[in-house]
Amino acid sequence: MISAQAWADTQRLWDYHQMGHTVRPCSVAIGLGSHDLGVADTAVALYKRGMAPLLVFTGATSPTTRERMPRGEAVHYRERALELGVPPSAVLVEPRARNTGENIRFSRALLEGVRVDVSSVLLISKPYEERRAYATARKAWSEVEIISASTPMTLDEYVDSIQDVRLVIDMLVGSLQRLLLYPDQGFMIAQSVPDDVMAAYERLCREGFTSRLLTTDKPSP
């Protein structure tokens, strides 16, 4: 059972991780690879709304996606986009990235290689990764405007989609820890964390929602 306090704290983290950006047309949309095909679905929906003329899907595989996406996250995202009616000419694939920093750097290099002029990026991630993706992109690609986006959904809806409430809380806690640690590692820009969000994070850590916390001295962005 999740206590009322833990659930309220989880909601605080969920709200903080989402940037609340207003989506507008950008030079390109970049979908960050993960286990969640909903990122591809959202990218396609935004493409069809005219929010970007070109989609880039980025991501190799990870222990959590290797079985489900054996051809690589970006490749499976592209296949999904084509199934949903996006023309092949409007989709680029970056298949090597294994973390968020590489997602950004390798996508930037890919776009530069095909001479796409980029002044703004619609950055599409899982809902609880919006802020981490934004902070990483602002560090790695400071010259362009970054607008964070994700599948519009509530915390309850996301938990229902994952079917594991403790895992969701662990992921939210782990993402916040990275926002606290990674600026000093040079992986992302620093962002202000409100006192109530920090207090919620600390309570959840004390409650044992720690499976996604970093425990090594060699984190990856």
ChimeraX attribute file (.defattr): number of C-alpha atoms within 10 A of each C-alpha:
attribute: neighborCount
match mode: 1-to-1
recipient: residues
	/A:1	6
	/A:2	11
	/A:3	9
	/A:4	9
	/A:5	12
	/A:6	18
	/A:7	16
	/A:8	13
	/A:9	21
	/A:10	23
	/A:11	19
	/A:12	18
	/A:13	22
	/A:14	21
	/A:15	15
	/A:16	18
	/A:17	20
	/A:18	19
	/A:19	18
	/A:20	14
	/A:21	11
	/A:22	8
	/A:23	12
	/A:24	14
	/A:25	17
	/A:26	20
	/A:27	18
	/A:28	23
	/A:29	28
	/A:30	29
	/A:31	32
	/A:32	29
	/A:33	32
	/A:34	25
	/A:35	16
	/A:36	16
	/A:37	19
	/A:38	19
	/A:39	24
	/A:40	31
	/A:41	18
	/A:42	20
	/A:43	31
	/A:44	27
	/A:45	16
	/A:46	21
	/A:47	20
	/A:48	13
	/A:49	12
	/A:50	13
	/A:51	19
	/A:52	22
	/A:53	16
	/A:54	21
	/A:55	26
	/A:56	24
	/A:57	27
	/A:58	30
	/A:59	27
	/A:60	22
	/A:61	23
	/A:62	18
	/A:63	8
	/A:64	10
	/A:65	17
	/A:66	14
	/A:67	11
	/A:68	13
	/A:69	19
	/A:70	13
	/A:71	14
	/A:72	23
	/A:73	32
	/A:74	28
	/A:75	21
	/A:76	20
	/A:77	30
	/A:78	24
	/A:79	15
	/A:80	17
	/A:81	25
	/A:82	15
	/A:83	10
	/A:84	13
	/A:85	10
	/A:86	19
	/A:87	11
	/A:88	12
	/A:89	8
	/A:90	16
	/A:91	20
	/A:92	20
	/A:93	20
	/A:94	26
	/A:95	20
	/A:96	17
	/A:97	23
	/A:98	18
	/A:99	18
	/A:100	24
	/A:101	20
	/A:102	20
	/A:103	27
	/A:104	24
	/A:105	15
	/A:106	18
	/A:107	25
	/A:108	18
	/A:109	12
	/A:110	16
	/A:111	16
	/A:112	12
	/A:113	9
	/A:114	9
	/A:115	9
	/A:116	13
	/A:117	10
	/A:118	15
	/A:119	12
	/A:120	18
	/A:121	21
	/A:122	26
	/A:123	23
	/A:124	27
	/A:125	28
	/A:126	23
	/A:127	23
	/A:128	24
	/A:129	23
	/A:130	23
	/A:131	22
	/A:132	25
	/A:133	27
	/A:134	25
	/A:135	22
	/A:136	26
	/A:137	28
	/A:138	19
	/A:139	17
	/A:140	20
	/A:141	14
	/A:142	12
	/A:143	12
	/A:144	14
	/A:145	17
	/A:146	21
	/A:147	23
	/A:148	27
	/A:149	30
	/A:150	24
	/A:151	17
	/A:152	10
	/A:153	9
	/A:154	13
	/A:155	17
	/A:156	10
	/A:157	11
	/A:158	18
	/A:159	15
	/A:160	11
	/A:161	11
	/A:162	11
	/A:163	11
	/A:164	11
	/A:165	18
	/A:166	16
	/A:167	16
	/A:168	20
	/A:169	26
	/A:170	19
	/A:171	19
	/A:172	26
	/A:173	25
	/A:174	19
	/A:175	21
	/A:176	23
	/A:177	17
	/A:178	20
	/A:179	24
	/A:180	15
	/A:181	15
	/A:182	19
	/A:183	17
	/A:184	11
	/A:185	13
	/A:186	13
	/A:187	22
	/A:188	25
	/A:189	19
	/A:190	17
	/A:191	12
	/A:192	7
	/A:193	12
	/A:194	9
	/A:195	9
	/A:196	12
	/A:197	19
	/A:198	17
	/A:199	13
	/A:200	21
	/A:201	23
	/A:202	14
	/A:203	16
	/A:204	21
	/A:205	17
	/A:206	10
	/A:207	12
	/A:208	10
	/A:209	22
	/A:210	20
	/A:211	15
	/A:212	17
	/A:213	17
	/A:214	15
	/A:215	9
	/A:216	7
	/A:217	6
	/A:218	8
	/A:219	12
	/A:220	15
	/A:221	20
